Amino acid sequence: MSYKQIKVLILILPTVVIGLWEHIRHTLLLPYLSMDTGNYLSPVIIFIVTITILRKLFLIYEHMQEQLEKERAEKAVLQERERIARELHDGMAQSLFLYSVQINRIKKQYPSIDWTELEKSLRQMHDYVRHAISNLKNVPSPENQNWQTQVKTWIDQYQLNTGIPIQLQIQYPTEQLNLKEKVELFACVQEALTNIRKHAKAKHISILFTPWKKGWKLIIEDDGIGWKEDPFQNPNCFGLKIMRERACEIGAHLSLERMNDKTKLIIKKEDQCGNIPDSNRG
C-alpha cells in the first residue's frame, strides 16, 4: 500500500462507514431499530472502525514516515562522505603529490642529506589518504543493499590483486543489518585486509560473519606476522584505531587475538534488533 493510498483511506474511511451505516439503517433496519438507538450506535461504530482499521493505518503511516526520514538521513550521510572524499582528493592528496615533487627537486640540490625517513613518512601519509578516499567512496549503495554480494566482489578483486586466497563464510542474514552497519562493516573489512596486505605477509585469510548471542560476530583471521606489543598503543596504527571507532559507532566491540601463529580481528555486537537465532559459537 502506497503512502498516498494510506492518506486517502484515513481521510475517507470514516465518511464511507457512516454513509454505509446510515443507508443500511434507513433501508433495512428502520422497522427494527429506532432513530434514537441508531443515533447512539453511530459514534460507537466510528469508534470501533477507528480502533480496528484506522489505528492500523496510522501505524503503517508512521512507520513509512520513519523509514522515509531514515532514508533521507542515510542519503545525507552518503552525500557527505562523497563530499569529504572529493575534498581529500582535491586538497590533501594533490598537496602531498606536490610535496613529493618538491622533495625530489631539493634532493638534487642537496644530495648529501639523507631523505629516506621523510620520503617514507610522505609515502605513508599518501597511502593513508588514498585509502581513506577509497573507504569513503566504496560504500554499499542504498539503491542496492546486497551487502554480501558487494563484499564478495571486493574480496574477489583483492585476491586478484594480491594473490592471497580468502575463505569467506557469511552465515548471518545480512538483510537484517541497517545501512550504517553495512557501511561500517564493509569499511572495516577493507581496512583489515589492507593492513594484512601491507604488514602481515599472510599466505591465507579467512572471514567469518556469523550469528552470536542475539547479534553477530565478524572474524577476520590470517596466518601472517603478528605484533610484538599492543598495537592499540602504537601511535602509527591509525587504521586499527579507526576500525575500533567504526565498531563503536554501530554499538559493536573490536578486539585482537593472537593464537597458534594466527591473528584474529573480531568485531562483535551482542544485541541486534530483530529476531536473530542464538548461535552455539563462543
C-alpha positions, 0 to 999 in steps of 0.5 A: 500500500502506497503512502498516498493510498494510506492518506486517502483511506484515513481521510475517507474511511470514516465518511464511507462507514457512516454513509454505509451505516446510515443507508443500511439503517434507513433501508433495512433496519428502520422497522427494527431499530429506532432513530434514537438507538441508531443515533447512539450506535453511530459514534460507537461504530466510528469508534470501533472502525477507528480502533480496528482499521484506522489505528492500523493505518496510522501505524503503517503511516508512521512507520513509512514516515520513519523509514522515509526520514531514515532514508533521507538521513542515510542519503545525507550521510552518503552525500557527505562522505562523497563530499569529504572524499572529493575534498581529500582528493582535491586538497590533501592528496594533490598537496602531498603529490606536490610535496613529493615533487618538491622533495625530489627537486631539493634532493638534487640540490642537496644530495648529501642529506639523507631523505629516506625517513621523510620520503617514507613518512610522505609515502605513508601519509599518501597511502593513508589518504588514498585509502581513506578516499577509497573507504569513503567512496566504496560504500554499499549503495542504498539503491542496492543493499546486497551487502554480501554480494558487494563484499564478495566482489571486493574480496574477489578483486583483492585476491586478484590483486594480491594473490592471497586466497580468502575463505569467506563464510557469511552465515548471518542474514545480512538483510537484517543489518541497517545501512550504517552497519553495512557501511561500517562493516564493509569499511572495516573489512577493507581496512583489515585486509589492507593492513594484512596486505601491507604488514602481515605477509599472510599466505591465507585469510579467512572471514567469518560473519556469523550469528552470536548471542542475539547479534553477530560476530565478524572474524577476520583471521590470517596466518601472517606476522603478528605484533610484538606489543599492543598495537592499540598503543602504537601511535602509527596504527591509525587504521586499527584505531579507526576500525575500533571507532567504526565498531563503536559507532554501530554499538559493536566491540573490536578486539585482537587475538593472537593464537597458534601463529594466527591473528584474529580481528573480531568485531562483535555486537551482542544485541541486534534488533530483530529476531536473530537465532542464538548461535552455539559459537563462543 
